[in-house]
Amino acid sequence: MEKFSFNEYRFAENDVANRLGLVEGVDALYTLENINNVESKERVSLTREVIENSLFESFSDYKVLKSESVVRPLGESTLFTTSGVQRIETLAKNDVPLVSQEKFVTSQPVIRSQFMDKIRQGTSTSFVNYSVESFNTSNETMIEVFKKYIQCIEKLKIDTSKITVEFSNGSEKWGQNRFDNFVTKIFYENIEFADIALIYNYPFSKNKIPIVDLGFGMERLIWMLDRESPFFPEYADYYVNSNKDLVTGVLDPIRSMVLIALDGTGPSNANHGYRLRQFSKRFVDRNLVTKFDENDLINKAYLFWTQFNHDAKNIDLILNTIKLENSRNFNALLLKKLRDDHEIDLNIDINRSSEDFITNLGFSVKKEIIDSLKNYFL
Amino acid sequence: MKKVSKTFISGGGSKEQTQEFDSLFFSELANNSKILYIPVALDRDYKGFESCFDWFASLINFHQGSKDIDFEMILKDADVPSLKNFDAVYIGGGNTYKLLNYIYTKELKIKLKEFLESGGLIYGGSAGAIILGKDIRTVEEENNENYLSYEGLNFLGGYSIKCHFRDSDSVALIQKANKYGLKILALPEKSGVIFSNKNISFVGEHTEL
């Protein structure tokens, strides 16, 4: 087996900083002091169209590709697409030979389940990950990508004087693939909003190839410039006069459910379906407080995500799938409350509408207890 | 009815190798149970931890049968949620010293002790198992960051634990036992031990040193 030594190829932090024109600041962070600043008074209202125009212009020599499905086949490193760079797994699986410098940019919806219990403004499980990828490239591409990305930032009129940069060398493991990398994290007023990874030696086919991977989230980019703004603007009305972290916490799981269900995934106790179920439980639990209209939430998420998925299932199917699953988990909460508060342990099928379920409960449980449950939950 | 706490110590291995032992753990969980999964002994980026999330989900899917079992995964920089919300805590493998440092930094020792006393279940796999023992110098070679702490949580009746044990490890392990005055339970892969009150039951092979 080839013994790869990345030390000879590894970037040194200060070399990279010099070449990018960065100035060392405090706490191992670098600033863009030497790069033209943009006055914040010129700020532009960021939308998906504005961001994509700037990004595609800045990387005009990159192909623009449609996004992949967020639901990945079993056996890949993750169940769901977590970033645009995962296209490399699709290429490897299909034995696609890589040309030198396979370069593309894409607007990729992603799911990062690890955050499902940590949702607040700025953090979500589903978002649009803008990905700029260069496969089978050279290490030098990282320098070029950084510079072009700063041009993109400047086109968006983002104040570069508020940006800091952090570097690190390390090793990672994605599934069975181990590799070494140099990561550049980019912050705006201490909020990390983008990163550029130079992967020195990604195992591909029988070789090890360099990859440069730039990724940043659309929602976070827009929100970081005005942190009082709704993290999910398509749901702006729900944020009015409300605790924004709480609202984001309720909206996130239903938004992720719709994204998963668009490809036809249904709930189950296995694989992708189990994840859908986990999101549903969180939505049902959190919406006990806010009592948002489920139909409207699903419809808005559907309109949002179908901008990126042109093979999406019909809205009625999505509505039906998600509402039935939410009913199931709501019914489970009712049974739990009966157990915890009234020591009544029933074995009743929860896989039905909540209306049917409560009617059925009435055959085994006293009316006053049913009424107290309704008062608590509805 | 008061729940009986149990601590499951796995000798490590793949999902297939630990299947028998894991099934005993999952059989203790009721319908609608919730597990707190702690994978912080691993060194991973966001994508790596996403794989961890999927792996743990697949472990649950394999064993849950008709039961509804949920879990929450915690990352190293996050606040630890109240353990009262969980029926079990699963501590995964990786670097034992890094994990122990995390446990102490987050002041988890007392919380885990109270959790056990209230009838909770704890599963420790590999590094997760070793930190539950008295002394983690059974794997002192893992201390690549010069961590100072080596005292484990000592939830296992004074035993220290060695996982992934092979016969070729015996000599070095006996030396450690003598040097540090340790009572060691050495567990090969595919094996495990369950501590409950003052009872100990073994699954598969084990060696006491």
Chai-1 contact restraints between the chains, C-beta under 6 A:
chainA,res_idxA,chainB,res_idxB,connection_type,confidence,min_distance_angstrom,max_distance_angstrom,comment,restraint_id
A,S77,B,S51,contact,1.0,0.0,6.0,A-B,restraint_1
A,T78,B,E50,contact,1.0,0.0,6.0,A-B,restraint_2
A,T78,B,S51,contact,1.0,0.0,6.0,A-B,restraint_3
A,T78,B,D54,contact,1.0,0.0,6.0,A-B,restraint_4
A,L79,B,D54,contact,1.0,0.0,6.0,A-B,restraint_5
A,T82,B,K47,contact,1.0,0.0,6.0,A-B,restraint_6
A,T82,B,E50,contact,1.0,0.0,6.0,A-B,restraint_7
A,S113,B,F53,contact,1.0,0.0,6.0,A-B,restraint_8
A,Q114,B,F49,contact,1.0,0.0,6.0,A-B,restraint_9
A,Q114,B,E50,contact,1.0,0.0,6.0,A-B,restraint_10
A,Q114,B,F53,contact,1.0,0.0,6.0,A-B,restraint_11
A,Q114,B,M73,contact,1.0,0.0,6.0,A-B,restraint_12
A,D117,B,E72,contact,1.0,0.0,6.0,A-B,restraint_13
A,K118,B,A78,contact,1.0,0.0,6.0,A-B,restraint_14
A,E172,B,D45,contact,1.0,0.0,6.0,A-B,restraint_15
A,E172,B,G48,contact,1.0,0.0,6.0,A-B,restraint_16
A,K173,B,G48,contact,1.0,0.0,6.0,A-B,restraint_17
A,W174,B,K47,contact,1.0,0.0,6.0,A-B,restraint_18
A,A270,B,N61,contact,1.0,0.0,6.0,A-B,restraint_19
A,Y274,B,A57,contact,1.0,0.0,6.0,A-B,restraint_20
A,Y274,B,N61,contact,1.0,0.0,6.0,A-B,restraint_21
